[in-house]
Amino acid sequence: MTISRDGAEQIAVKAIVWLAGNDELLPVFMGSTGADEATFREGLVLPEFQASVLDFIMMDDAWVIAFCDNEGIPYDRLMQVRAALPGGQQVHWT
């Protein structure tokens, strides 16, 4: 299933909102990226920031499961969403 850019951004914004509400995980994201509160808020509308949040969530299967279960979306959808955002294209070396 191919997801549109708009559809990907909608799910990515949900991921940002989910992360913002996660008191345990948000400080980990902020510390690892160096983002401050203003950057986090501004990132809601920036596809590159949205992609960075998805990259972060996809670092741990437990985070993927928690987010997807919360939103009622299939686990593999995050990879499709990420592919539709800037920098998500797969590199083919051959």
Secondary structure, DSSP 8 states (H G I E B T S, - for coil): ----HHHHHHHHHHHHHHHHT-TTTHHHHHHHH---HHHHHHGGG-HHHHHHHHHHHTT-HHHHHHHHHHHT--TTHHHHHHHHSTT-S-----
